[in-house]
Amino acid sequence: MSVHSSSLVRALTLVGILVTFLLPATAAEASGPLRTHAASRGKFIGTALATGPLSNETSYRNIASTEFNQVTAENAMKWESTQPSQGQFTFSGADAIVNFATQNNQQVHGHTLVWHSQTPGWVQSLSATAMRTAMQTHISTVVGRYADNPAVVSWDVVNEVFDDNGNMRSSFWYNTLGESFIADAFRAARAADSNARLCINDYNVEGINSKSTAMYNLVSRLRGQGVPIDCVGFQGHLAIQYGFPNDLQQNMERFAALGVQVRVTELDVRMQMPRSSSKDTTQATYYRNVVNACMAVTACAGVTIWGFTDRYSWVPDTFSGEGAALIYDENYQRKPSYTAVHDALAGGSSSDTTAPSAPGTPSSSNVTSNAASLTWTASTDTGGSGLAGYNVYREQGATDTQLGQSTTNSIALTGLSPSTQYQVYVRARDGAGNLSANSPLVTFTTLSGPGGSGGCGAAGTVQTQWSGGYVVQPVTVTNTGTSSISGWTVTFTLPAGHTLTGSWNAAVTVSGQTVTARNAGYNGTLAANASTSFGFQVSRPSGNTQTPSGYTCA
């Protein structure tokens, strides 16, 4: 089949999927399957499939076909499965996944072409020239096999190229070929399929941190060189004991500003065993928050859950003493996390108009010159959509500033001003967006600033501009004093008509055209002469070329 006719078939097939699933949900469909509600929002809800239970278990097949409109092969498309020996390709498992998806009107996301793990030893021992040729041949063969199949619409081209600190991972790919293997892999994939969406994928990049910023910088740089990176995948392997990445939506938005699609590719939320109802509730909140973040970002294509039943989860074999990470239990019974995903896709529980109860009086502790910890008695929710988290505000009269959000009944506030009195209250929010009444106020005063010769400076660099906006990255914050500082606040002025649309690596508030950026929890402490940075995106009237001015730091 020619490329032109292949493109036409794929386009018509996707139109058919949209026609089928984008019809408005009727009252009778209010409790319909996940895929119906996802498609009605223009998104996918996916799952990773294992070939064993797919062929052997009716319950597994029925749920996989009924609930999801996108599937990913958990292992069947990886290098060790498709080319275990050089030049000897096998596609039985991959074909089984693609055939299942075709039969059930589902999209397929290919996973994964180039990865340091689950790649045969014969690849790892090659010379640089032979390794690059083997990589290009593998991509051409695997992607090319499905280029004419309208169900296969996207690929994880490279997977997990960074270490946990945001440096390039010291893998056999990088050590042999250098960073160039990434660009080469994407170009080979585009040559094999001119229509597929090509993604880079990694874990622990859900929030704004050093690793996700390294990913952001890599994608920005490579796209500037014409490398065909179409989307960024946030894996989403979360755990309730580590806290939720509350800046997930903000992080998605900054990547979207680069012109890429974003997606959650491998979502699961593990817990320390044994499972309990309270852990189930927290897990459900995490699932709801992830889906809500994706629903709020136009460029987010959807969410893929890494499996759906605890019977076949990778978690217990990888994380000792942890498990119960998915939305069905080991007996294929729906868990509260299923309901959370369902209601988030359906736009929340439309019948829930009951706000949660007010939180208890907060208590403060660990107060420093620019930080404080708060705890309070948890709220309860009886409206049906579930408790989603808390908003923390500073009482300031007519306009109260939101200082932060938390998914639990505690928070560590950062970026506060030294020698300043704060009156703070908390409001609970549920899955339908209802906010509780204010908690009673807690009052505390931050300590004076650090001793010694302190001070800081800030300067912003416009990285990218277009007719209707621009990105400033980095805004460099430098400790210009002779002693360490434990927090910073940068202010600057937006020109008239300019509107802040996103930011990262700082907690940002806007009053009129004045923007105040305070350090995040992980970049507030700076030794003498040390620097950190943050960034932001702004929209502006077409044809206006002004940029922010007056950066000051305190």
PyMOL commands that set and color helices and strands:
alter all, ss='L'
color gray80, all
select helices_A, chain A and resi 3-21+27-29+34-40+51-56+58-67+79-82+92-103+121-124+128-146+172-177+180-192+210-224+240-242+248-256+277-296+310-312+315-318+336-345
alter helices_A, ss='H'
color red, helices_A
select strands_A, chain A and resi 44-49+70-73+107-110+114-115+152-159+197-202+231-234+237-239+261-272+300-305+322-323+363-365+372-375+387-394+401-406+410-413+421-430+442-445+456-466+469-479+489-493+499-504+506-511+514-519+531-539+549-553
alter strands_A, ss='S'
color yellow, strands_A
deselect
rebuild
show_as cartoon
